[in-house]
Amino acid sequence: MTIDMKIMGNRLKASREKIGLTQNHIAEYLDVDQSLVSKFESGERVISTDMLDALSSLFCCPVSALVSNNDYGKPIEFAFRTSAIEKNDLEALAIINKIALNQLQMERLSKGIKA
């Protein structure tokens, strides 16, 4: 499967903006420089699979939703009630989201629906 970096970058940016995070929040969460996040979003740089997995957990969507142009349905949405978001908050949120995604996958499997 060939990944279009522009499409992936647009998906990353849209997902980040949808939950109200800045590039600086994402950079802190991934332990990278903000300029690298900007390059990911513009499609100028390739993102590692580890970082992509971390972002899919944070954005509460499967990795496939970030790397392709296919519509994967409505993602789980959430809202922050504070602007003072720190790295440990994002890490906790990613863990909770991963559990939610796993639960949804288990429900799909129990109903015989392919992911």
ChimeraX attribute file (.defattr): number of C-alpha atoms within 10 A of each C-alpha:
attribute: neighborCount
match mode: 1-to-1
recipient: residues
	/A:1	5
	/A:2	6
	/A:3	12
	/A:4	12
	/A:5	19
	/A:6	16
	/A:7	17
	/A:8	23
	/A:9	24
	/A:10	18
	/A:11	18
	/A:12	24
	/A:13	20
	/A:14	14
	/A:15	20
	/A:16	19
	/A:17	12
	/A:18	13
	/A:19	14
	/A:20	13
	/A:21	16
	/A:22	14
	/A:23	18
	/A:24	15
	/A:25	18
	/A:26	20
	/A:27	17
	/A:28	17
	/A:29	19
	/A:30	19
	/A:31	11
	/A:32	12
	/A:33	13
	/A:34	17
	/A:35	12
	/A:36	16
	/A:37	25
	/A:38	18
	/A:39	14
	/A:40	20
	/A:41	24
	/A:42	17
	/A:43	18
	/A:44	14
	/A:45	15
	/A:46	15
	/A:47	17
	/A:48	9
	/A:49	10
	/A:50	10
	/A:51	13
	/A:52	19
	/A:53	17
	/A:54	19
	/A:55	22
	/A:56	22
	/A:57	23
	/A:58	23
	/A:59	24
	/A:60	24
	/A:61	23
	/A:62	20
	/A:63	16
	/A:64	15
	/A:65	18
	/A:66	26
	/A:67	21
	/A:68	17
	/A:69	14
	/A:70	9
	/A:71	9
	/A:72	13
	/A:73	8
	/A:74	7
	/A:75	13
	/A:76	11
	/A:77	11
	/A:78	13
	/A:79	8
	/A:80	10
	/A:81	7
	/A:82	6
	/A:83	8
	/A:84	7
	/A:85	12
	/A:86	11
	/A:87	15
	/A:88	11
	/A:89	11
	/A:90	19
	/A:91	16
	/A:92	12
	/A:93	17
	/A:94	19
	/A:95	15
	/A:96	15
	/A:97	21
	/A:98	21
	/A:99	14
	/A:100	16
	/A:101	19
	/A:102	13
	/A:103	12
	/A:104	13
	/A:105	16
	/A:106	14
	/A:107	12
	/A:108	13
	/A:109	12
	/A:110	10
	/A:111	9
	/A:112	9
	/A:113	10
	/A:114	8
	/A:115	10
